[in-house]
Amino acid sequence: MSDAVRAAAHGHLDDRIDGLRALVSAHCRREEREAFPQLRRSVPMPERREMGRVLRAAAEAAADAGPRDATTAGPRAMAQTAERVRDALAGWS
């Protein structure tokens, strides 16, 4: 692959990652503004504590498995983090 093609492919990946970053940021803002207040109103404290425990365990597992600096985490590390959170939450109902 030529350097020009490689650079173009890299730029395309940067654009996709920037788009993903924007989507995740918007999602987080919606959670803070809408989902979390609704959760506080509708889910009893013991269940919320258990949810927090599960999420902390998933975050710790992800931190142990990959880079801690988000600027060095690639798409694979982000996917692995998402999979760990999904797996941790799978048993919660």
MOPE-V302702 format. One record per run of one state. SS is the DSSP state (H for helix, E for strand, - for the rest). FROM is the first residue (numbers start at 1). TO is the last residue. If there is no record, write none. Layout:
ss=(SS	SS)
from=(FROM	FROM)
to=(TO	TO)
This chain:
ss=(-	H	-	H	-	H	-)
from=(1	3	43	45	66	75	91)
to=(2	42	44	65	74	90	93)
